[in-house]
Amino acid sequence: MRIAIIDGVNQDIGLKILFPEADYFINNTELDKTASFNKFNITPNSDWSSINDQNYDVLFVVVALYDAFPNTEFYKQHITNIVKRFMHIIHNNNFKFVAIFDNYDYDYDPTIIISHPKINIFFKRNYNKTKKYNSNVVPFPFIMFGDKAIIEKCHDEMVTKEEYLKPKINRIFFSGSLFAHNDDFQKVYIDRVKIYDEIKDTIHNPGFLYYHSFIQELRNSKFSLDLLGVGNPNKRTFEILLSGSLIISQYNDLAWPFEEDFSPETKFKNKEEYFQIIHRLSNDHELYQKCLQQQFEIVNKYFKLDWLKGYILQYVNKKEEE
C-alpha cells in the first residue's frame, strides 16, 4: 500500500509517525519542526507533482477546514488555496482510499465545507457525541496542531504503569493560558477566566514553566485541571492523561474513538460540582484509585501507536473489501 500524506501547513506529523513508509508533502511550514523531523527521519516534500494514482494507492490530507470556510472571522485565503490544490488532485485521480483529517478546534460537520464522492472518510478531531454528522465522518482526536504532534507526545511522554499509579503530591495542578473566546457564527463561547477565578484558591499554579519542568510538575501532582479549550480535546488533555496525574475535566461532549470513558466522578460543569468532586476524591482514596486505574487502562490501551494505526487502517481495509 503506497501512501501519500498532504499536511498543507505542516501542522501535524502524527500520520507520518504512524505510517513511516508514507511520503510526506507540505505546502509551507507554520512552525519549525526540525527536531521532530530529525527524530523520526522525516523529509517534507513541497513538490506535489508526483501525487497521483499511479504513484499512490492512499491519500491522507491534514487540514483545518474551518480556516477555508468563507465569510467567517477566522477565514484564511492561503488555506483555501491549499484546499483547492488538493481537491484538484482528488478530483483528477482515482485513489483507492482518500481520507481528510480535520484538525480544527470546532465540532462542525466537515462535509458542510468540502464534499466529494472520492473522499471516503473524514477523521474529525472534535467530534461531538450529541450532534449528527454525515455517515462518513468519524472521531479521531489525535490530530491537532502546534510545535509537537499529539501522536508524537503519545510516543514520547507516556509513563510506566509504576510511575502512573505511584503516590503523588496532594494538589490540583494547572499551568496554562486563561482567555475568553466568542464566535457567534458557530456559537462557540469559552470563558476560562471566569471558571478559573471561581476555583483558583484550590489550584497549585506555579506560573510559567519550561516544558520539562511542566511535565515533571504534572507527573508529581495527584490531580491536574483540564479547562475547556476553544476545541476539544486540547493539548493539555493529552499531557495530563499521559502523565499519571488524575484529570479533573470541565465537562464537554467529545466523542473518543473507543467505547470506554473516563470516570464521571472526575468531570464538572460548574464550580459547585468542581468543589464536590475535589472534596470526594481527596477524602475517598479507594475512589481516587479506581478513577486513576480506569484512566491508566484507557490510555495504555488506546493511546498507543499500534492501536491508532489500526483504527485508521480498519477504514482503509473496509473500503478495499467492498
C-alpha positions, 0 to 999 in steps of 0.5 A: 500500500503506497501512501501519500500524506498532504499536511498543507501547513505542516501542522501535524506529523502524527500520520507520518509517525504512524505510517513511516513508509508514507511520503510526506508533502507540505505546502509551507511550514507554520512552525519549525519542526526540525527536531521532530523531523530529525527524530523520526527521519522525516523529509517534507516534500513541497513538490506535489507533482508526483501525487497521483494514482499511479504513484499512490494507492492512499491519500491522507490530507491534514487540514483545518477546514474551518480556516477555508470556510468563507465569510467567517472571522477566522477565514484564511485565503492561503488555506483555501488555496491549499484546499483547492490544490488538493481537491484538484488532485482528488478530483483528477485521480482515482485513489483507492482510499482518500481520507481528510483529517480535520484538525480544527478546534470546532465540532462542525460537520466537515462535509458542510465545507468540502464534499466529494464522492472520492473522499471516503472518510473524514477523521474529525478531531472534535467530534461531538457525541450529541450532534449528527454528522454525515455517515462518513465522518468519524472521531479521531482526536489525535490530530491537532496542531502546534510545535509537537504532534499529539501522536508524537507526545503519545510516543514520547511522554507516556509513563510506566504503569509504576510511575502512573499509579505511584503516590503523588503530591496532594494538589490540583495542578494547572499551568496554562493560558486563561482567555475568553473566546466568542464566535457567534457564527458557530456559537462557540463561547469559552470563558476560562477566566471566569471558571478559573477565578471561581476555583483558583484558591484550590489550584497549585499554579506555579506560573510559567514553566519550561516544558520539562519542568511542566511535565515533571510538575504534572507527573508529581501532582495527584490531580491536574485541571483540564479547562475547556479549550476553544476545541476539544480535546486540547493539548493539555488533555493529552499531557495530563492523561499521559502523565499519571496525574488524575484529570479533573475535566470541565465537562464537554461532549467529545466523542473518543474513538473507543467505547470506554470513558473516563470516570464521571466522578472526575468531570464538572460543569460548574464550580459547585460540582468542581468543589464536590468532586475535589472534596470526594476524591481527596477524602475517598482514596479507594475512589481516587484509585479506581478513577486513576486505574480506569484512566491508566487502562484507557490510555495504555490501551488506546493511546498507543501507536499500534492501536491508532494505526489500526483504527485508521487502517480498519477504514482503509481495509473496509473500503478495499473489501467492498 
